[in-house]
Amino acid sequence: MTTGIRAAAGLRGKALVDGEFLFTNDDFSAIARMLYEDAGIALTETKASLVYSRLAKRLRTLGIESFRDYCKLVSGSEGISERQNMLAALTTNVTRYFREPHHFEHLKQKVLPELIARAKARGRVRFWSAGCSTGPEPYSIALTILDAMPDAANYDIRILATDIDPNVIATGRAAVYPDEAMEPVPAALRERWMVRVKDKGRDAWGAGEEMRRLVSFRELNLMGHWPMKGKFDAIFCRNVVIYFDEATQARMWSRFGPLLNPGGRLYVGHSERVTATDLFETDGLTTYRLRDGIA
Ligand SMILES: C[S@@+](CC[C@H](N)C(=O)[O-])C[C@H]1O[C@@H](n2cnc3c(N)ncnc32)[C@H](O)[C@@H]1O
């Protein structure tokens, strides 16, 4: 065995992160490979401690003694549901109401006037929050629409909210948020369109009927088949592709393009950039417009 190969073999059996469970390079590589295959999420070794701490909880819950055994479980047919739990544990679900508020201002000023006119003329208007997490993003779209068009829920206006993680979809459907989560929501909007509820004995805010009628939640993996038939007027895919590699990001832009109506908008996260300049032109900060003649 050459020195290099021996060193690599030694490293594979050595702890990558110090802790209660042995977590080696091989374990990390196996988990990273599964996450990439399942969700398109590209993990680098700088995330090893994060992976360890998030999954150590799963090992404890399951009474599994090593990452090696855990990897064996999630790679086999017995471990399909645990593989889903692993995915949920490794995805980042951070979100908040009116995150990157300039997007909602742009929507209100530049996009909604034409769409509201179309809806009032009995046309169809659709939004997609792709990677919606627990719901504040699609509900912020709903609140922006309701603010501009209070009877919007009576028209053919809908917001599709999708995510790979069934837990966040369930939270979005339940639509109950603690008071702290409501801070970015203007009081007038909150009081008009949301309701006071109790959540585990604590005061909280729940989405009102109109918000619920506007938003539909579905589980959807962006890496898989997209069953939607109709086109969208705006897609919000913010702080999602940041976890994908460049090739996967490029695939996303080329799949979003044909799903947009002429002049449709694509909103991305503050650190994301749409590189498909053949399809999209810049229309504001991290906001893109489908080029004329594409749809
Ligand atoms: C950081 S959150 C962003 C939430 C929201 N868009 C925002 O900006 O506040 C990223 C979300 O993307 C979801 N996600 C990651 N990979 C995905 C995939 N392959 N398909 C669908 N959703 C995915 C995660 O589950 C997570 O809820």
The ligand as a MOL file (V3000), in Angstrom:
LIG
                    3D

  0  0  0     0  0            999 V3000
M  V30 BEGIN CTAB
M  V30 COUNTS 27 29 0 0 0
M  V30 BEGIN ATOM
M  V30 1 C -34.2610 28.1130 3.7450 0
M  V30 2 S -35.8440 27.5070 3.3280 0 CHG=1
M  V30 3 C -36.4790 28.8720 2.3710 0
M  V30 4 C -37.9420 29.1370 2.6460 0
M  V30 5 C -38.5260 30.3350 1.9030 0
M  V30 6 N -38.4610 30.1490 0.4730 0
M  V30 7 C -37.8320 31.6030 2.3130 0
M  V30 8 O -37.0250 32.1490 1.5550 0
M  V30 9 O -38.0820 32.0680 3.4270 0 CHG=-1
M  V30 10 C -35.4490 26.2790 2.0900 0
M  V30 11 C -36.5780 25.2860 1.8450 0
M  V30 12 O -36.2750 24.5530 0.6520 0
M  V30 13 C -36.7030 23.2270 0.8260 0
M  V30 14 N -36.0090 22.3630 -0.1360 0
M  V30 15 C -34.7030 21.9880 -0.1440 0
M  V30 16 N -34.4510 21.1420 -1.1510 0
M  V30 17 C -35.6280 20.9760 -1.8110 0
M  V30 18 C -36.0150 20.2110 -2.9440 0
M  V30 19 N -35.1520 19.4350 -3.6050 0
M  V30 20 N -37.3170 20.2750 -3.3390 0
M  V30 21 C -38.2000 21.0440 -2.6760 0
M  V30 22 N -37.8920 21.7790 -1.5990 0
M  V30 23 C -36.6210 21.7640 -1.1690 0
M  V30 24 C -36.3800 22.9260 2.2780 0
M  V30 25 O -37.1230 21.8430 2.7850 0
M  V30 26 C -36.7010 24.2600 2.9580 0
M  V30 27 O -37.9920 24.2750 3.4990 0
M  V30 END ATOM
M  V30 BEGIN BOND
M  V30 1 1 1 2
M  V30 2 1 2 3
M  V30 3 1 2 10
M  V30 4 1 3 4
M  V30 5 1 4 5
M  V30 6 1 5 6
M  V30 7 1 5 7
M  V30 8 2 7 8
M  V30 9 1 7 9
M  V30 10 1 10 11
M  V30 11 1 11 12
M  V30 12 1 11 26
M  V30 13 1 12 13
M  V30 14 1 13 14
M  V30 15 1 13 24
M  V30 16 1 14 15
M  V30 17 1 14 23
M  V30 18 2 15 16
M  V30 19 1 16 17
M  V30 20 1 17 18
M  V30 21 2 17 23
M  V30 22 1 18 19
M  V30 23 2 18 20
M  V30 24 1 20 21
M  V30 25 2 21 22
M  V30 26 1 22 23
M  V30 27 1 24 25
M  V30 28 1 24 26
M  V30 29 1 26 27
M  V30 END BOND
M  V30 END CTAB
M  END
